[in-house]
Amino acid sequence: MRGALGVLAALAALAQAAAPRDGVITGQVVDAVSGKPVSAAIVTINGPGIVVAPGRGGTNASVPRILTGADGRFAFQGLPDGSFTITATKTGYSDGASGRRRPGGSPQAVVLNASRRTADVPVRMWKHGAIAGTVLDEAGEPVVGVRVTVLLRTSRSGRSQFADQGAAMTDDRGLFRFSGLEPGDYLVIASPPLVTVKMTVLEDVARTDRGSGELGLALGGREHVPAGRGDDALQPGPVALEHLHRLTDRVPALGAGAAIAL
């Protein structure tokens, strides 16, 4: 029994070795918006019969890679029959793949068989965008040290959701900037810093409906607390600031640099 299994394994190995390896996959990496070639992109291929090169100096093994030139072209030769996936990566771009039509979308396999020995495929990549702006107060002055958060609008089960994409603090000019953003709809929100005061100050407010000294500093010089609001007057909350920015794959994804008023 063992001898028969050994013979079958040997025959399978011989059949695989005898299979033709004359398939060729060529293509071009292009910008999904402009259609122009993308140079200096790293293109890799995965599929059956791909020879994985051992790493040097104890590093991990790697699949074949090609660095595109000015024309964005690539070519993989000596391929057997099977389904292959082509991927492309470059700093400042969303990863591209064969058959991918939107950022993060599913790739499509490139099939080689007896009737199709060559294939030419485009690989689209999407350039990252940025959102920049200024946070202003009611007097039109820049607000320093305000936390600004950017949220990406997504859809799940037919309902819109927002995913946190990062946060930043405004600088001494009230400016903020988010980069490395994929095409999509973004919500930009600014929130004031938290304010903490001693209990004795709160007791003073409850007794006199006014605060002084430490409370005035904590509230940025605004000492009066509206009557009847109690502790709610000192509770920080989100500023009335919601600006929706769209980074689209149909136009250059650049920030508008809009000023945002608190």
RAPE-V97895 format. One record per pair of residues at least 24 apart in sequence whose ideal C-beta (glycine too) atoms are under 8 Angstrom apart, sorted by sequence separation. I is the first residue (numbers start at 0). J is the second residue. D is the distance in Angstrom with one decimal. If there is no record, write none. Layout:
# RAPE-V97895
i=I j=J d=D
i=I j=J d=D
This chain:
# RAPE-V97895
i=41 j=65 d=7.5
i=42 j=66 d=7.8
i=84 j=108 d=5.7
i=85 j=109 d=6.4
i=99 j=123 d=6.3
i=144 j=168 d=5.7
i=145 j=169 d=4.8
i=194 j=218 d=6.8
i=205 j=229 d=7.4
i=41 j=66 d=6.0
i=42 j=67 d=6.3
i=83 j=108 d=6.4
i=84 j=109 d=7.2
i=97 j=122 d=6.0
i=144 j=169 d=6.3
i=161 j=186 d=5.8
i=40 j=66 d=7.4
i=82 j=108 d=3.9
i=83 j=109 d=4.9
i=96 j=122 d=6.6
i=143 j=169 d=6.0
i=39 j=66 d=6.5
i=40 j=67 d=4.7
i=82 j=109 d=7.1
i=83 j=110 d=7.8
i=95 j=122 d=4.5
i=142 j=169 d=6.1
i=143 j=170 d=7.2
i=20 j=48 d=7.0
i=39 j=67 d=6.6
i=82 j=110 d=5.2
i=83 j=111 d=7.0
i=95 j=123 d=5.3
i=141 j=169 d=7.3
i=143 j=171 d=5.5
i=145 j=173 d=7.7
i=147 j=175 d=4.5
i=149 j=177 d=4.8
i=204 j=232 d=7.7
i=38 j=67 d=5.6
i=81 j=110 d=7.5
i=95 j=124 d=3.9
i=143 j=172 d=8.0
i=151 j=180 d=7.8
i=201 j=230 d=6.9
i=204 j=233 d=7.9
i=37 j=67 d=6.6
i=38 j=68 d=6.0
i=48 j=78 d=6.9
i=81 j=111 d=6.3
i=94 j=124 d=7.4
i=95 j=125 d=7.7
i=141 j=171 d=7.9
i=143 j=173 d=6.2
i=151 j=181 d=7.8
i=153 j=183 d=7.9
i=36 j=67 d=7.4
i=38 j=69 d=5.0
i=40 j=71 d=7.0
i=42 j=73 d=4.5
i=44 j=75 d=5.0
i=48 j=79 d=4.2
i=80 j=111 d=5.5
i=93 j=124 d=6.4
i=141 j=172 d=5.4
i=142 j=173 d=5.1
i=149 j=180 d=7.4
i=152 j=183 d=6.7
i=38 j=70 d=7.8
i=46 j=78 d=7.5
i=47 j=79 d=6.3
i=79 j=111 d=7.5
i=80 j=112 d=5.1
i=92 j=124 d=4.4
i=93 j=125 d=4.3
i=141 j=173 d=2.6
i=151 j=183 d=5.4
i=152 j=184 d=4.2
i=201 j=233 d=7.2
i=36 j=69 d=6.8
i=38 j=71 d=6.2
i=47 j=80 d=7.8
i=48 j=81 d=6.5
i=78 j=111 d=5.9
i=80 j=113 d=6.9
i=92 j=125 d=6.3
i=93 j=126 d=8.0
i=140 j=173 d=7.8
i=141 j=174 d=7.5
i=151 j=184 d=7.4
i=152 j=185 d=7.0
i=36 j=70 d=5.2
i=37 j=71 d=5.1
i=47 j=81 d=3.8
i=49 j=83 d=7.8
i=92 j=126 d=5.5
i=93 j=127 d=6.9
i=151 j=185 d=5.8
i=152 j=186 d=6.5
i=36 j=71 d=3.0
i=46 j=81 d=5.2
i=47 j=82 d=7.5
i=85 j=120 d=6.3
i=87 j=122 d=4.7
i=89 j=124 d=6.6
i=91 j=126 d=6.4
i=92 j=127 d=6.5
i=134 j=169 d=5.1
i=150 j=185 d=6.5
i=36 j=72 d=7.6
i=46 j=82 d=6.0
i=47 j=83 d=7.9
i=86 j=122 d=7.7
i=91 j=127 d=5.5
i=133 j=169 d=7.9
i=149 j=185 d=5.4
i=150 j=186 d=4.4
i=46 j=83 d=3.4
i=85 j=122 d=5.8
i=87 j=124 d=6.0
i=149 j=186 d=7.3
i=150 j=187 d=7.8
i=196 j=233 d=6.7
i=45 j=83 d=6.7
i=46 j=84 d=6.5
i=135 j=173 d=6.4
i=149 j=187 d=5.5
i=150 j=188 d=6.9
i=28 j=67 d=5.3
i=44 j=83 d=5.6
i=45 j=84 d=5.0
i=133 j=172 d=7.3
i=134 j=173 d=4.9
i=148 j=187 d=7.5
i=149 j=188 d=7.9
i=194 j=233 d=6.3
i=44 j=84 d=7.2
i=133 j=173 d=4.9
i=147 j=187 d=6.5
i=148 j=188 d=5.0
i=44 j=85 d=5.6
i=45 j=86 d=7.5
i=133 j=174 d=5.5
i=134 j=175 d=6.8
i=147 j=188 d=7.1
i=148 j=189 d=7.8
i=194 j=235 d=5.7
i=29 j=71 d=6.1
i=43 j=85 d=7.4
i=44 j=86 d=8.0
i=132 j=174 d=7.4
i=133 j=175 d=7.7
i=147 j=189 d=4.9
i=148 j=190 d=7.2
i=193 j=235 d=5.3
i=27 j=70 d=7.1
i=28 j=71 d=4.4
i=42 j=85 d=6.4
i=43 j=86 d=5.3
i=131 j=174 d=7.0
i=132 j=175 d=6.2
i=146 j=189 d=7.0
i=147 j=190 d=8.0
i=192 j=235 d=7.2
i=27 j=71 d=4.7
i=42 j=86 d=7.2
i=43 j=87 d=7.8
i=131 j=175 d=6.8
i=132 j=176 d=8.0
i=145 j=189 d=5.2
i=146 j=190 d=5.2
i=191 j=235 d=5.4
i=27 j=72 d=5.3
i=28 j=73 d=7.0
i=42 j=87 d=4.9
i=43 j=88 d=7.9
i=131 j=176 d=4.1
i=145 j=190 d=7.2
i=190 j=235 d=7.5
i=191 j=236 d=7.8
i=26 j=72 d=7.4
i=27 j=73 d=7.4
i=41 j=87 d=6.8
i=130 j=176 d=7.3
i=131 j=177 d=7.5
i=145 j=191 d=6.5
i=146 j=192 d=7.1
i=190 j=236 d=7.9
i=25 j=72 d=7.1
i=26 j=73 d=5.9
i=40 j=87 d=4.7
i=41 j=88 d=5.1
i=129 j=176 d=6.3
i=130 j=177 d=4.9
i=142 j=189 d=7.8
i=145 j=192 d=7.2
i=190 j=237 d=5.2
i=191 j=238 d=5.9
i=25 j=73 d=6.8
i=26 j=74 d=7.9
i=40 j=88 d=6.8
i=41 j=89 d=6.8
i=129 j=177 d=6.3
i=144 j=192 d=6.5
i=190 j=238 d=6.0
i=25 j=74 d=4.4
i=40 j=89 d=4.3
i=129 j=178 d=4.2
i=188 j=237 d=6.4
i=189 j=238 d=5.1
i=24 j=74 d=7.3
i=25 j=75 d=7.7
i=37 j=87 d=7.5
i=39 j=89 d=6.3
i=128 j=178 d=7.9
i=129 j=179 d=7.7
i=130 j=180 d=6.5
i=188 j=238 d=7.9
i=23 j=74 d=6.6
i=24 j=75 d=4.8
i=127 j=178 d=6.9
i=129 j=180 d=6.4
i=189 j=240 d=4.6
i=23 j=75 d=7.0
i=37 j=89 d=6.4
i=40 j=92 d=7.6
i=127 j=179 d=4.9
i=128 j=180 d=4.9
i=188 j=240 d=6.3
i=23 j=76 d=5.1
i=127 j=180 d=5.9
i=128 j=181 d=7.7
i=187 j=240 d=7.7
i=188 j=241 d=6.1
i=22 j=76 d=7.9
i=24 j=78 d=6.4
i=127 j=181 d=6.4
i=128 j=182 d=6.9
i=187 j=241 d=7.5
i=22 j=77 d=7.5
i=23 j=78 d=6.7
i=37 j=92 d=7.1
i=40 j=95 d=7.7
i=130 j=185 d=6.2
i=132 j=187 d=7.0
i=134 j=189 d=5.2
i=186 j=241 d=6.3
i=187 j=242 d=4.8
i=21 j=77 d=7.1
i=22 j=78 d=3.6
i=125 j=181 d=6.5
i=186 j=242 d=7.5
i=187 j=243 d=7.7
i=20 j=77 d=4.9
i=21 j=78 d=7.9
i=22 j=79 d=6.4
i=125 j=182 d=5.7
i=130 j=187 d=6.4
i=186 j=243 d=5.6
i=187 j=244 d=6.2
i=20 j=78 d=6.4
i=22 j=80 d=6.9
i=185 j=243 d=7.0
i=186 j=244 d=8.0
i=20 j=79 d=5.0
i=24 j=83 d=6.2
i=26 j=85 d=6.5
i=28 j=87 d=4.8
i=184 j=243 d=6.3
i=185 j=244 d=4.8
i=19 j=79 d=7.0
i=184 j=244 d=7.6
i=185 j=245 d=7.4
i=18 j=79 d=5.3
i=19 j=80 d=7.7
i=24 j=85 d=6.8
i=184 j=245 d=5.2
i=185 j=246 d=6.7
i=18 j=80 d=6.7
i=46 j=108 d=7.8
i=183 j=245 d=7.6
i=184 j=246 d=7.9
i=183 j=246 d=5.9
i=31 j=95 d=7.8
i=182 j=246 d=4.8
i=181 j=246 d=7.2
i=182 j=247 d=5.6
i=180 j=246 d=5.7
i=182 j=248 d=4.2
i=28 j=95 d=6.4
i=182 j=252 d=5.6
i=189 j=259 d=6.3
i=191 j=261 d=7.8
i=26 j=97 d=7.5
i=180 j=252 d=7.1
i=187 j=259 d=7.1
i=189 j=261 d=6.7
i=177 j=254 d=7.7
i=103 j=181 d=7.3
i=176 j=254 d=7.2
i=102 j=181 d=4.7
i=42 j=122 d=7.0
i=102 j=182 d=5.8
i=102 j=183 d=7.8
i=40 j=124 d=6.8
i=24 j=109 d=5.6
i=24 j=111 d=7.2
i=37 j=124 d=5.5
i=91 j=179 d=7.7
i=93 j=181 d=5.2
i=22 j=111 d=4.1
i=93 j=182 d=8.0
i=152 j=243 d=8.0
i=25 j=117 d=7.3
i=26 j=118 d=8.0
i=29 j=121 d=5.8
i=31 j=123 d=4.0
i=23 j=116 d=7.0
i=24 j=117 d=7.4
i=25 j=118 d=7.4
i=26 j=119 d=5.7
i=28 j=121 d=8.0
i=29 j=122 d=7.2
i=30 j=123 d=7.7
i=31 j=124 d=6.3
i=32 j=125 d=7.3
i=145 j=238 d=7.8
i=22 j=116 d=5.3
i=23 j=117 d=4.7
i=24 j=118 d=5.1
i=25 j=119 d=4.9
i=26 j=120 d=4.2
i=27 j=121 d=5.7
i=28 j=122 d=4.8
i=29 j=123 d=6.0
i=30 j=124 d=6.4
i=31 j=125 d=5.0
i=32 j=126 d=7.0
i=21 j=116 d=6.1
i=22 j=117 d=7.0
i=23 j=118 d=7.6
i=24 j=119 d=7.8
i=25 j=120 d=7.8
i=26 j=121 d=6.1
i=27 j=122 d=7.2
i=29 j=124 d=7.3
i=30 j=125 d=7.9
i=24 j=120 d=6.8
i=26 j=122 d=5.8
i=28 j=124 d=6.2
i=30 j=126 d=6.4
i=134 j=240 d=7.6
i=132 j=242 d=7.5
i=130 j=244 d=5.0
i=130 j=246 d=7.5
i=145 j=261 d=7.7
i=128 j=246 d=4.1
i=142 j=261 d=6.0
i=139 j=260 d=7.6
i=132 j=254 d=7.3
i=125 j=248 d=5.6
i=128 j=251 d=7.6
i=129 j=252 d=7.7
i=131 j=254 d=4.2
i=132 j=255 d=7.4
i=133 j=256 d=7.8
i=135 j=258 d=5.6
i=137 j=260 d=7.2
i=128 j=252 d=2.7
i=129 j=253 d=6.5
i=130 j=254 d=4.2
i=131 j=255 d=7.9
i=132 j=256 d=5.9
i=133 j=257 d=7.9
i=135 j=259 d=6.7
i=136 j=260 d=7.6
i=137 j=261 d=6.7
i=126 j=251 d=7.7
i=127 j=252 d=7.0
i=128 j=253 d=5.9
i=129 j=254 d=4.5
i=130 j=255 d=7.5
i=131 j=256 d=4.9
i=132 j=257 d=5.0
i=133 j=258 d=4.5
i=134 j=259 d=5.2
i=135 j=260 d=4.8
i=136 j=261 d=5.2
i=126 j=252 d=6.5
i=128 j=254 d=6.9
i=132 j=258 d=6.3
i=133 j=259 d=6.6
i=135 j=261 d=6.5
i=125 j=252 d=7.9
i=132 j=259 d=5.3
i=134 j=261 d=6.3
i=102 j=248 d=7.1
i=101 j=248 d=7.1
i=32 j=248 d=5.9
i=31 j=248 d=5.7
i=32 j=249 d=6.7
i=32 j=250 d=7.2
i=32 j=251 d=6.8
i=32 j=252 d=8.0
